[in-house]
Amino acid sequence: MEKAKREWATEVKDDESGDSRRESDAGSNRAVGGAALPRFLVLLFAVACGAAVANIYYAQPLLDDLAVAFGMAHATIGIVITVTQICYAMGLILLVPLGDRVNQRRLILGQMLLSALSLAAVGLAPTSAVLLAGIAAVGLLAVVTQTLVAYAATLASAAERGRVIGLVTSGIVIGILLARTVAGVMTDLAGWRSVYLGSAALTLLMVGILYRSLPNAVKRDGAPLSYARLLRSVFLLLAQERILRIRGVLALLIFTAFSTLWTSLVLPLGAPPLSLTHSEIGAFGLAGVAGALAAAKAGRLADRGRGQRTTGVALGLLLASWLPIGFAERSLGVLIVGIVVLDFAVQAVHVTNQSLILSVRPESRSRLTAVYMVFYSIGSAAGSIASTAIYAYEGWTGVCLFGAAVSACALLFWAWTRR
């Protein structure tokens, strides 16, 4: 690792001494010019992102255990998830834009250290009040994932930015999909507290590795924006950048579809006649991982100027995926095919979205990421709420029709705005 890092640093130095392809992005934290990022560093970003984002999903399969441990009613234990998601949304607006103002390397390491402390507080929580306070901090600090994505995009050269974003995003998706499975297995083996204490230890380990591996940021040109102006500029970017608005709406729609599937899938699989266990249901996340890994290639297509075509094909696949998903109660094999296709389609569009957005204003990548992920969060929340309500009245067929309708809207919106 150290040898590869030294070779990369030498390439960067040589490249910057001549007529390199440096991005003239005043105010950014760029550390490289035209040199390619070492593969180990890209994989490290992916692992760090996956570990960080998993922290906000661990609680979902643990709600029953948490209700028993803290004497909370099952009707109110859902507040754990609500607090996590609200604080995550707050972090997107309040913390992620800081990456355009302060040293991103220090920001990442600082947030991860605080995240480790918050996870430990949750794992050792003696009361429900401490639990909720720790969970709130975990949700707020989990946005370090988005700072990592923006930093990876800054370090990457223009020719490889889509590929790098694709690989890093795959790490995020894998973290989301496997979080529930890991939480279930660790709870069965050592209790629910082991999930958070283990994650705290892993986060500290990642801090040590990132401290040794992340390159130092280049100093900014000019005076940084004040924090108040920085936050105002977030909304100005949304008003000024058409591609941000278009890709944000696409993110909202595709993650409404994504959340529709993954939130409600436990309902038909856990009910008769299938009556699968939580571990068996969690294993379906592995099918989603296969689709996410395949979608990492979408970034390379975006690098070659094929982002629009990739988006259209992926949205068509997203719409088609709901047909095999509709057979969930009849054939698990057909369901798995639908899951792979849906996850591939969603992540292909997601990677392409980020590749296009993060190429607009290099000096504003953290703020662009923050705005984009707000759309993502709204879509995820909408899908979760709508799918469970629809299942209660119309069953799995109604859920699939809703998912297909949202997917069709995404495809039509892309066709309407692609020029």
N, C-alpha and C positions, 0 to 999 in steps of 0.2 A: 504494500500500500504506500509506504513512504517513498519507495523508488519511483512508483508511478506518479506520485504527487510532485516529486522533484523534477521529473521529466516534463510534466505539464507546466510547472512554473517556468522552466527554461524556455519552453515553446512560447509561452505568453510574453516573456521578456524579449525574446528575439523578435516576435511579431510586432510588439509595440514599439520597438526601436526603429522599424522601417515604416513603410506605407501600409499599415494594417487596416483591417476592416473594422475599426473601432466604431462603436455607436456613439454619436455625439449627444448623449442623453444627460444634459445638465441636471444635477440633483439626484442621479441614480447611484446605486451602490455597486456599479459594475466592477468586476475584478479581472475580466478577460477581454481580449479583442476578438481575433478570429480563430484562436486555438480551440480545438474540440475538448469538451469536458471528459475527463477520464471516466471510464465505465464504472469504476468502483465508487466514484463520487455521486454519479447519477443513481446507482443502486442504494447508496446510503441515504440520499434524499427520499427515495421511495419508501425505504424501511422506516425512516423517522416519521414520515407523513402517515403511514399506515398505523404505526404505534400510537401516534398522537390522536388521530381521528377515532380510533377504536374506543378511546376513553369515554366518549359520549354515548356509546351504544352498549357498553357492558351492562348497564342497569336493566335493560329491557327484559331479559329472561330471568332477572333476579328479583322482580317485584314481589313475588309471593314470599320469598325468604326475607326480604327487607320488611315487609308488613309484619311478619311474625317476630323478627328480631327487635323491632321498635314499637310493637303494639299499635300499629296503625291500621285503620280499616282498609279493606281492599278497595273500597269506593274512593278513597283519598290518596292511596299510595301512588297513583299516577302523577301526582304533583312532582315526584322525583324527575320524571321525564320532561314535564313541562318546564320546570326550573332550568334543567340542563339546556333545553333548546332555546329558551328565552335568553339566557346568558350567552349562549353561543352566538345568537343573532346580535346581541349587544357588542360582543367582541369583534364581530366583523366590521362594525361601524367605528368603534372606539379604539381598537388596537391594531388591526391590520393596516390601516393607512399610515401608521407610524413608520412602516417600512420605507416610505418615501421621504422620511424626515430624519431618522436616526440610523446609526450603523446596524444593518440588518443582521449581521453575524451576532452582535451583542444582544440584539432584541430576541433572536431565536434562542440563544443559550439562556438568557434571563427568564423568558417565558417558560421554557422547559424545566428549569430549576424550580420555579414557583409551582408548576404543574405537578412535579414530583411531590412537593410538600402537600399540595391539595389532595392528591391521591392517597397519601399516607394518612391524612386527616380523616378521609372517608373510611379507609380500612380500619382505623382505630376508633371511629366515632362511638362515644358512649351514649349519646342521646340523638333523637331525631333532629333537634335543632342543629347540632354539629354536623350531622349527616347532610342536611339540606344546604348548610353554608359551604361545606366542602364540595358538594355536587355543583353548586353555583359557580365556585371558583374553577372547578374542572371544566365546565362548559365554557366559561369565559376564556380560559387559557388554551383550550383546544384549537383555537383559531390560529395557533402557531403553524398549523398545517398549511394555511393559505399564505403565510409569510414565507414558508419554505418553498412553495410553488413559485411565488413571485421572485424569490432569490435565485432559484434554479433557472428561471427564464432569463434573469439578468446575467448570470454567469455564462449561459449558453450563447454560442454565436448564432447569427441570424439563420444560417444554413441548417442548423441542427435543432433549433428551438422547438419545433413541433415534435420531433422525436423525443427530446428530453422531457417535455411536458407530458407526452404520452406515457412514458415509463413511470414518471413520478405519480401521475394520476392513477395508474394501475395499482401502485402501492396503496393509495388512498382507498380505492374500491375494495381491494383485498382486505384492508383493515376493517372496513365497514361490514363486509359480508362475513368475515370470520370472527368478529367480536362476540357475537351471540354464541357461536359454537365454543369458543375458548372459555367464555364466562360459564357456560353450562358445565363443561368438563371439569374446570377448576373448582367449581362449587360442589360438584359431586365428590371430588377427591379431598378437598380441604376446607370447604365452607366458603361463603360468599366474600368474607373479608380477604381471603387469599387472592381474589381477583384484583382488588385495588392495591394491595400491598405488593403483589407481583408486578403490576404495572408501574408502580412507583419506583421499584428497583430497576426495571427495564428502562424507564425514562432517565434515571440517573446514569445508567450505562451509556445511553445514547448521547447524553450531554458530554460525557468524557470523550467519546469517539468523535463527535462533531467538533469539539474544542480543538482536537488534534488535526482534524481533516479539513474543516471549512477554511477557504482562503480569506485573507484579510480584505476588507472592502476598500476600494479606492475613495479618497476624500472627494467630497462634493465640490462643485463649482458654485460659488455664490452663497449667500445666507439662506438657511433653511426657512421654510414657511413656519409661522407660528402654529400652534396646535389648533386654534380656533379657525384660522384660514385654511388649514389642512382639511378639517372636517367640512367646511363650506365647499371646498373644491371637489369633494366627493360628489356632491349633488350637481355641481357645474359640469363635471365629466359626463354624467348621465344625460344632461340636457344637450351637450355639445356633440357627443359621439354617437352617430346613428348606428354604427355596427355594435356598439355596446348595448343599445336598446334592443336591437333585433336579436342578438345572440342571448341577451338576458331573458327575453320572452321565450325563446326556444328552450333555454335551461329550465324555466318555470314549468313548461309543458312536459318536457321529457322526464323531469324528476317528479312531477305529479304522477305520471305513468309508472315510473320506477317504484315510488313509494306505495302506489296502489297495489302493486303485486306483493311487495315484501312485507307490508304491514298486515295485509289480510290473508296471506297464504296459510298462516298457521290455523285459520278457522276451518277451512274444509279438510285440511290434512289431519287436524286433531280430532275432528268429529267422526262419528260412525258413518260409513262402514270402515274407513281407513284407520282411524284412531291411532295415529302414529305418536310416538313419544317425542319429547322436546329435543332429545339428541338426534333422533331420526329426522325431524323437521329441520334442525339446524344444519344437517348434512347437505341439504339442498343448496346451501350457500356455496358449496364447492362447485356446483354447476355454474353459478354466477361468476365465480373466480375465473373459470375457463373462458367465459365470454369477455370478461374484463381484460384478460391477458391478450386475447386476440385483438381487442380494440386499440391496444397500444400502437399498432401499426398505422392507425389513422393519422397520427402526428406527422409521420413521414410523408403522407400524401398531402397534408397541409403545407409542408415545407416545399413541395413541388408545385404549389399553386392549384391544387385540386380540392380545396376545402369545401367549395360549394357542391361539387359533384359527390364528394364523400358524405356530406350532410344529407343530400337528397336520397341517396341509396340507403343510408342508415335509417332514416325516418320511414322509408318504405318497409324495411325489415321490422322496425318497431311496430308498425301497424299490423303486419302479417303475423307477428309473434303471438298475438292474442288468440289466434285460432287454436294452436296446439295447447296454449295455457288453459283454454276453456275446457280441455279434457282432463283437468286435474283430478276430478272425482272418478274418472273411468280408467285412466292409464297414466301411471307415474312416469313411464318411459317417454311418452309424448309430452308430458309436462316438462320434463328435463330439457327436451329439445327447445321448447318455447322459452324456458328460462335462459338458456345459453344465448339464443337469438336476441331476446330482449336486452339482456345485459350487454351484449356486444354492441347493439344499436345505440343504446343510451350512452355508453362510454365513448363510442366513436364520435358521436355528436359533441359530447362534453369536451373531449380532447381537442377537437377541431375548433369549438367555440373559444377555448382558452388560447389556442395557438394564434387565432386571428385577432382576438382582443388585445393580447399582450404584445402585439406588434405595432399597435397604434401609437402609443405615447410611452417610450421607454422610461421616461423620468417619472411616470405615474403608475407603474405596474402594480404596486401594492394597493393603491386606491381602485384601480380598474378591477383587480381581483375581489376586493371587498364588495363593490357594487354588484358584480356578477354573482357572487355567492349569496347575496341577499335574495336574488331571484331564485336561486337553487333552494334556499331554505324555505321560501314561501311555497314553492312547488312541493317540496317534501312534506310540509305540514298539511297542505291542502289534500294531497293524496292519502295521507294517513287518516285524516278526519272523514273524508268522503267515502273511502273504501269500506271502513267498518260500518258506517251508517247504511250504505247501500246493501252490504251483505245481510244486515239485519232484516231488510225488507224484501230484497230481490234475490238473495243467495249469490252463489258464485257466478252464475250466468250474468246477473246484473253487474257485478264487479268487472267482469271481462268486457262487457259492452261499454261500461264507463271508461275503462282503460283504452279500448279501441277508439272511442270517440275523442278522447284527449290526444291520442297519437295521430288521428286523422287531422285534428286541428293544427297540430305541429307541422305536419306535412303540407297542409294548405297554406299556413303562414309562411313557411320557407319558400314555397312556389310564388307566393304573392310578393315577397320582399327580396328575392334573390338577385334582382337587377339593381 
